[in-house]
Amino acid sequence: MQSPSNSNINGIFPGTTSNNDKFFLPLEFLPYHFTFYQVTGSGKTRLAMKLAIEAENRGIKAADRERGLFSKLKSMPISPWKDFIGRILGLLVFSFLAVIMVGLIGTSKMK
């Protein structure tokens, strides 16, 4: 779906309405939260991606201005080796617990 050229300079064209009317999202709405309620497979993710791409193409950058979450996450180095060991240990511990539970439940049912 291509954006109509210069149809609305102050809005983003995410698509058309059910009546095939062109719908433009005003740029002043972008600093606020959005919620999309639609059934599975109706295009919620594509709509969100289109809004993000259109906003970026117009020079609008998303940022977490209040908390700086991105900068906090970026400054937290995680060693790939420690991450790997943690995942393997987690898998082994929970698998071991599952085997014990199945064994206990299975033997109590046999009596």
Secondary structure in CASP SS format (residue, H / E / C, confidence):
PFRMAT SS
TARGET T0000
AUTHOR 0000-0000-0000
METHOD secondary structure of the structure
MODEL  1
M C 1.00
Q C 1.00
S C 1.00
P C 1.00
S C 1.00
N C 1.00
S C 1.00
N C 1.00
I C 1.00
N C 1.00
G E 1.00
I E 1.00
F E 1.00
P E 1.00
G E 1.00
T E 1.00
T C 1.00
S C 1.00
N C 1.00
N C 1.00
D C 1.00
K E 1.00
F E 1.00
F E 1.00
L E 1.00
P E 1.00
L H 1.00
E H 1.00
F H 1.00
L C 1.00
P C 1.00
Y C 1.00
H C 1.00
F C 1.00
T C 1.00
F C 1.00
Y C 1.00
Q C 1.00
V C 1.00
T C 1.00
G C 1.00
S C 1.00
G C 1.00
K H 1.00
T H 1.00
R H 1.00
L H 1.00
A H 1.00
M H 1.00
K H 1.00
L H 1.00
A H 1.00
I H 1.00
E H 1.00
A H 1.00
E H 1.00
N H 1.00
R C 1.00
G C 1.00
I C 1.00
K C 1.00
A C 1.00
A C 1.00
D C 1.00
R C 1.00
E C 1.00
R C 1.00
G C 1.00
L H 1.00
F H 1.00
S H 1.00
K H 1.00
L H 1.00
K H 1.00
S C 1.00
M C 1.00
P C 1.00
I C 1.00
S C 1.00
P H 1.00
W H 1.00
K H 1.00
D H 1.00
F H 1.00
I H 1.00
G H 1.00
R H 1.00
I H 1.00
L H 1.00
G H 1.00
L H 1.00
L H 1.00
V H 1.00
F H 1.00
S H 1.00
F H 1.00
L H 1.00
A H 1.00
V H 1.00
I H 1.00
M H 1.00
V H 1.00
G H 1.00
L H 1.00
I H 1.00
G H 1.00
T H 1.00
S H 1.00
K H 1.00
M H 1.00
K C 1.00
END
